[in-house]
Amino acid sequence: MKDESNLKGANVVIKTIDPRTYVVVVDYSQSFKQMKAIGKFEITGDDFEGVVSEGYAINGQGVKSVPISLIRFSPFVSSECVVEEMKLHSYRPATIDELFALAAQYPDIQLVGGDIVELGTIDNRDEDDPAVAFIGEEDGKRNLWHDCWDQEWDDSVRFAAVAI
């Protein structure tokens, strides 16, 4: 990871941007269930109303190549702040379909370096507690979970971002 301290101003919270770009191919002819299955997650949040198609819509057509960057922010930053900082540096948050493609095409990426969060698709089934999906590892297993949008993330988390 390279240090992005040269980007820091009074309110900038970017800590690092992974120098590698992960190019993924998203095939929108696949269903949510197919995209999720290709990720080969060993543990999913399905047991507690996790990442399911009722909450996370797939929007797109055709086949699309998407370059994903992983950005780490200073500790205890809100989802809103992450999205705003991404915009300031010409990124947008990755979506659930892009996160699935990242997990499928780079299967070991979630096993090292911390969880990877997408903030581009929000599960609003619970209006009082919207959620976002993330991939990570626990006990060496590839996992897919979701967590509250309304929280402060620590600096162990990486955010999937797409250059705009």
C-alpha positions, 0 to 999 in steps of 0.5 A: 500500500502506498501512503497518500499523505500528499492527498491530505488536507484539513478534512481528507481522511484517505490513509492508503490506496492500494497501488494495484487496480483489480480489473473485474468483469461483471456479467449482468446476464447472471442472476444475483444468486449466480453472482453470489455462488461464483464468489464461493463464500464459505460463510454467508450472512444468510442465517441472519437476513444477510446478503440476499437479493431482496435487499441488494438489487443488481442493476446493469446490462451486458458484460462490463469490465470494471477497475476496482481500487481498494482504499483504506481510510483513517480510523472511525470514519462514517460511510457518508464521509467515505463516499464524499472523500471518494467523490473528491478524489474521482472515485465512486463506491463499488456496488454489490455486483462488482464486489461479487466479481472481485471475490470471484476473480481474486479469490484470495483478496479477502483472506489478507489485508482486512475486510472489503466493503461496498458502499454502492448498494444499500439494503434498505429493507430495515429503514431504521438500519440500512446495511451494506455488504462486505467480504472478509475472512474468519478462521481462513474461510471466505465470508460474505456479510453485511453490516450497518451503513450508519456506523464508523469504520475502523482503519482495518477496513478497505473500501472497494472504489471505482475511478470515475 
